[in-house]
Amino acid sequence: MGILERILKKKREEIELLKRLPISLSSSTLPRRDFKSALLSQDPALICELKKCSPSVGIIRGDFEPVELAQEMEAGGASALSVLTDKDFFCGSLNFLPMIKSKTNLPILMKDFIIDEFQIELGEKFGADAILLIARCLPQKKLAQFFNIAKEKGLQCLVEIHDREDWEKIKGLPLDMVGINSRDLGNFQVNMERIFQLKEELPPHLLVVAESGIKERGQIEELRKAGIRAFLVGEAIMRAKDVKKKVKELLGYAKG
């Protein structure tokens, strides 16, 4: 069984458990923040990801204090935050969403393997501004259904693709943003060329977010030449001793 299959099997078990737990679903009192506009307001725009561990490398950052890290990212010039909420494989938590949102001013992407409408409801109630929908994880009909449900709840969608088959699955949707993941979710290997190749397939009006494998400013500069202006970076920032400094370095300038 591949990594993605193991994640999705565990995710189905987790969702069934969550549905039976007495989780408070009182909506977040914090106003919704515009994820897409935040990315369009800066070039390059950096989505900084809070991720303590991953199934491919294990623990990434031992001293993981989500609120403090998020504040450092914001101080460094991040446009938005990506927060892992998967517990078993990425050491995440839904509780990180309201904790971080109440202490920062940035829009938050709930990053998880969404395979059930209930997860979208949880994202809304816990204060997410946007959710990640991974084309590889969902059939075409379900993708469209979840996309529309999220929109109805006021959540924006970053729809993630990895290859042309994924793009064929989603290109009929009224998309605002598409994430191109250079990481193959089957084996978690990274191939940055996939981003350049797939960018050529997409219509020019789409806001494209480059995901995975970005570690240094030079890579961002190369991707910008290909017309990409938004970047999601996790591991490189999480491994940095000085998070604020690393964010500034990736952006190529000091802000504030």
PyMOL commands that set and color helices and strands:
alter all, ss='L'
color gray80, all
select helices_A, chain A and resi 3-20+35-40+66-76+96-101+117-125+135-137+140-152+164-170+193-199+217-225+235-238+243-251
alter helices_A, ss='H'
color red, helices_A
select strands_A, chain A and resi 45-50+53-54+58-59+80-84+108-111+130-134+156-161+177-181+207-211+230-233
alter strands_A, ss='S'
color yellow, strands_A
deselect
rebuild
show_as cartoon
